[in-house]
Amino acid sequence: MVQVSAGVAHDCDVLVVGGGIVGLSTAYAISRAAPGTRVTVLEKEAGAARHQTGRNSGVIHSGIYYRPGSLKARYAVKGAAEMVKFCAEYGVAHAVTGKLIVATERAELPRLHALVQRGRENGIPVRELGAAQIAEYEPEVRGLAAIHVGTTGVCDFVGVARQLGEASGAEIRYGARVERIDRRPERGVAVLTARGDVVRGRVLVNCAGLYCDEIARLAGDEPGMRIVPFRGEYYELARRELVRGLVYPVPDPAFPFLGVHLTRGIDGGVHIGPNAVPALAREGYGWGVVRPREVAGTLAWPGAWALARRHWRYGGGELRRSVSKRAFTAAVRRLLPAVTEADLVPAAAGVRAQAVLRDGSLVDDFLIKEGARTVHVLNAPSPAATASLPIGREVARRALEMLGSV
């Protein structure tokens, strides 16, 4: 059994669980705000950014989708500008490309106009386009109307994460899966890793992404939510000349997913996707990856059943596009009529760590909670990579305040 022992020195001041972009941004922010603070990062994989950070579309989001005043809106707008500056300063590959959000049906036009208003409320410059003007940006894309958002871009988020880790000066331990946590409010936190190492810190920061709720419970805190993993499946476009930049459909405001979109990445390739289907493991990057214990944990959460009952019709469409390339292609053809099934080449999938409440509600904003000597990041899916620098500062602020009070 791992224990925090009286009189034993701490190995670090702040112990961060999770070496994705949010955990490494937190370490970086601590080093900037309080030089000399000892930070250790525990990452279960052999390198940084192996999951959500390294398996997303690489888009620097503008913040146009998010409710004005929310953390997502404030941190995405601020984070996008800071991310471009960070990439330029450290030589990380990036480009500010702008993007189109395209309405292909009349029923989508009111939602498109609402996005224009939301963008303006969030301080984002937006240009409204008629059907003929879409071709100025994307000759092969068709729609009734569109908006152009100039502050959207793309970057190498894995490169950003690595640079954050290097610049933080933190001790980063790879292959350090957390097995047990012993928290003593009067002493600190001790963590036992799968290798048998015990690491003691004064404050624990939980940035474990897909496993953040489990880490919270190991620390003795009830998070009040569960992570329900949704796999996002992608294709690569064989005829990449069909798409110049970034093209998105008008999202359904009832869901946190943005729909199948077209993304020319920093490497010049064009990714198409993702859809959003329930994953059968928290790291279930394909239908063949099944972890019964994790499936059972999801099914035991009442919110998962409430979510399924509420959104079964939407989910059915996503499942159909997962198992049928023809159905996926049909969804893409709404935006890009020239595309064919032969143009779509399977690409690596990602898994979104979506927090779901007991009543089945999807947590629609970033969620950060505190316990005794603990700070937990409990919901940080997209646009968390874009917003990682502001998120890291906020988590660092809380951890340092906690450090100062113990």
Solvent accessible surface area in square Angstrom, and as a share of the most:
residue,aa,sasa,rsa
1,M,182,0.81
2,V,10,0.06
3,Q,82,0.36
4,V,5,0.03
5,S,45,0.29
6,A,72,0.56
7,G,87,0.84
8,V,66,0.38
9,A,82,0.64
10,H,49,0.22
11,D,65,0.34
12,C,1,0.01
13,D,16,0.08
14,V,0,0.00
15,L,0,0.00
16,V,0,0.00
17,V,10,0.05
18,G,10,0.09
19,G,1,0.00
20,G,23,0.22
21,I,7,0.03
22,V,16,0.09
23,G,0,0.00
24,L,1,0.01
25,S,1,0.00
26,T,0,0.00
27,A,0,0.00
28,Y,32,0.12
29,A,7,0.06
30,I,0,0.00
31,S,23,0.15
32,R,125,0.46
33,A,73,0.56
34,A,27,0.21
35,P,112,0.70
36,G,77,0.74
37,T,29,0.17
38,R,115,0.42
39,V,12,0.07
40,T,3,0.02
41,V,0,0.00
42,L,2,0.01
43,E,15,0.07
44,K,47,0.20
45,E,41,0.18
46,A,80,0.62
47,G,10,0.10
48,A,8,0.06
49,A,5,0.04
50,R,116,0.42
51,H,37,0.17
52,Q,45,0.20
53,T,11,0.06
54,G,34,0.33
55,R,80,0.29
56,N,63,0.32
57,S,24,0.16
58,G,14,0.13
59,V,4,0.02
60,I,0,0.00
61,H,13,0.06
62,S,4,0.03
63,G,0,0.00
64,I,0,0.00
65,Y,19,0.07
66,Y,24,0.09
67,R,123,0.45
68,P,46,0.29
69,G,55,0.53
70,S,8,0.05
71,L,41,0.20
72,K,9,0.04
73,A,2,0.02
74,R,122,0.44
75,Y,18,0.07
76,A,0,0.00
77,V,49,0.28
78,K,103,0.44
79,G,0,0.00
80,A,7,0.05
81,A,69,0.53
82,E,44,0.20
83,M,0,0.00
84,V,39,0.23
85,K,145,0.62
86,F,10,0.04
87,C,0,0.00
88,A,66,0.51
89,E,122,0.55
90,Y,62,0.24
91,G,70,0.67
92,V,16,0.09
93,A,53,0.41
94,H,57,0.26
95,A,37,0.29
96,V,81,0.47
97,T,64,0.37
98,G,4,0.04
99,K,3,0.01
100,L,2,0.01
101,I,0,0.00
102,V,1,0.00
103,A,0,0.00
104,T,31,0.18
105,E,87,0.39
106,R,188,0.69
107,A,76,0.59
108,E,13,0.06
109,L,35,0.17
110,P,88,0.56
111,R,76,0.28
112,L,3,0.01
113,H,97,0.43
114,A,57,0.45
115,L,15,0.07
116,V,6,0.04
117,Q,95,0.42
118,R,82,0.30
119,G,0,0.00
120,R,133,0.49
121,E,100,0.45
122,N,21,0.11
123,G,59,0.57
124,I,7,0.04
125,P,90,0.57
126,V,24,0.14
127,R,99,0.36
128,E,84,0.38
129,L,7,0.04
130,G,33,0.32
131,A,57,0.44
132,A,92,0.71
133,Q,65,0.29
134,I,1,0.01
135,A,48,0.37
136,E,97,0.44
137,Y,58,0.22
138,E,5,0.02
139,P,53,0.33
140,E,61,0.27
141,V,3,0.02
142,R,128,0.47
143,G,18,0.17
144,L,79,0.40
145,A,17,0.13
146,A,1,0.01
147,I,1,0.01
148,H,32,0.14
149,V,0,0.00
150,G,32,0.30
151,T,57,0.33
152,T,0,0.00
153,G,0,0.00
154,V,4,0.02
155,C,6,0.03
156,D,53,0.28
157,F,7,0.03
158,V,37,0.21
159,G,15,0.14
160,V,0,0.00
161,A,0,0.00
162,R,140,0.51
163,Q,39,0.18
164,L,0,0.00
165,G,5,0.05
166,E,129,0.58
167,A,27,0.21
168,S,10,0.06
169,G,70,0.67
170,A,18,0.14
171,E,85,0.38
172,I,44,0.22
173,R,70,0.26
174,Y,75,0.29
175,G,21,0.20
176,A,6,0.05
177,R,115,0.42
178,V,19,0.11
179,E,79,0.36
180,R,122,0.44
181,I,18,0.09
182,D,16,0.08
183,R,48,0.18
184,R,63,0.23
185,P,78,0.49
186,E,118,0.53
187,R,81,0.30
188,G,0,0.00
189,V,0,0.00
190,A,0,0.00
191,V,0,0.00
192,L,39,0.19
193,T,4,0.02
194,A,60,0.46
195,R,168,0.61
196,G,50,0.48
197,D,62,0.32
198,V,54,0.31
199,V,0,0.00
200,R,49,0.18
201,G,0,0.00
202,R,68,0.25
203,V,0,0.00
204,L,0,0.00
205,V,0,0.00
206,N,0,0.00
207,C,12,0.07
208,A,22,0.17
209,G,25,0.24
210,L,6,0.03
211,Y,28,0.11
212,C,2,0.01
213,D,0,0.00
214,E,34,0.15
215,I,13,0.06
216,A,0,0.00
217,R,91,0.33
218,L,74,0.37
219,A,5,0.04
220,G,58,0.56
221,D,27,0.14
222,E,112,0.50
223,P,4,0.02
224,G,37,0.36
225,M,0,0.00
226,R,44,0.16
227,I,2,0.01
228,V,9,0.05
229,P,5,0.03
230,F,22,0.09
231,R,2,0.01
232,G,9,0.08
233,E,30,0.14
234,Y,22,0.08
235,Y,30,0.12
236,E,51,0.23
237,L,3,0.01
238,A,62,0.48
239,R,91,0.33
240,R,106,0.39
241,E,123,0.55
242,L,15,0.07
243,V,0,0.00
244,R,140,0.51
245,G,13,0.13
246,L,3,0.01
247,V,0,0.00
248,Y,0,0.00
249,P,22,0.14
250,V,9,0.05
251,P,19,0.12
252,D,54,0.28
253,P,111,0.70
254,A,62,0.48
255,F,28,0.11
256,P,31,0.19
257,F,27,0.11
258,L,28,0.14
259,G,27,0.26
260,V,17,0.10
261,H,10,0.05
262,L,1,0.00
263,T,2,0.01
264,R,58,0.21
265,G,17,0.16
266,I,70,0.36
267,D,108,0.56
268,G,20,0.19
269,G,0,0.00
270,V,0,0.00
271,H,55,0.25
272,I,0,0.00
273,G,1,0.01
274,P,33,0.21
275,N,5,0.03
276,A,9,0.07
277,V,0,0.00
278,P,63,0.39
279,A,11,0.09
280,L,58,0.29
281,A,1,0.01
282,R,15,0.05
283,E,20,0.09
284,G,0,0.00
285,Y,45,0.17
286,G,25,0.24
287,W,97,0.34
288,G,76,0.74
289,V,57,0.33
290,V,77,0.44
291,R,94,0.34
292,P,103,0.65
293,R,161,0.59
294,E,14,0.06
295,V,38,0.22
296,A,57,0.44
297,G,39,0.38
298,T,29,0.17
299,L,90,0.45
300,A,82,0.63
301,W,12,0.04
302,P,59,0.37
303,G,0,0.00
304,A,15,0.11
305,W,129,0.45
306,A,14,0.11
307,L,16,0.08
308,A,56,0.43
309,R,162,0.59
310,R,128,0.47
311,H,41,0.18
312,W,161,0.56
313,R,178,0.65
314,Y,64,0.24
315,G,23,0.22
316,G,31,0.30
317,G,11,0.11
318,E,13,0.06
319,L,71,0.35
320,R,136,0.50
321,R,52,0.19
322,S,23,0.15
323,V,113,0.65
324,S,34,0.22
325,K,68,0.29
326,R,181,0.66
327,A,21,0.16
328,F,1,0.00
329,T,5,0.03
330,A,57,0.44
331,A,24,0.19
332,V,1,0.01
333,R,113,0.41
334,R,109,0.40
335,L,6,0.03
336,L,0,0.00
337,P,52,0.32
338,A,39,0.30
339,V,0,0.00
340,T,61,0.36
341,E,66,0.30
342,A,88,0.68
343,D,10,0.05
344,L,3,0.01
345,V,73,0.42
346,P,103,0.65
347,A,31,0.24
348,A,77,0.59
349,A,11,0.08
350,G,8,0.07
351,V,7,0.04
352,R,38,0.14
353,A,3,0.02
354,Q,0,0.00
355,A,0,0.00
356,V,0,0.00
357,L,67,0.33
358,R,145,0.53
359,D,86,0.45
360,G,0,0.00
361,S,36,0.23
362,L,30,0.15
363,V,19,0.11
364,D,92,0.48
365,D,23,0.12
366,F,9,0.04
367,L,40,0.20
368,I,16,0.08
369,K,84,0.36
370,E,93,0.42
371,G,23,0.23
372,A,46,0.36
373,R,22,0.08
374,T,0,0.00
375,V,0,0.00
376,H,4,0.02
377,V,7,0.04
378,L,2,0.01
379,N,1,0.01
380,A,22,0.17
381,P,3,0.02
382,S,48,0.31
383,P,2,0.01
384,A,5,0.04
385,A,13,0.10
386,T,1,0.01
387,A,0,0.00
388,S,0,0.00
389,L,14,0.07
390,P,5,0.03
391,I,1,0.00
392,G,0,0.00
393,R,106,0.39
394,E,29,0.13
395,V,0,0.00
396,A,2,0.01
397,R,113,0.41
398,R,50,0.18
399,A,0,0.00
400,L,37,0.18
401,E,106,0.48
402,M,23,0.10
403,L,19,0.10
404,G,73,0.70
405,S,91,0.59
406,V,70,0.40
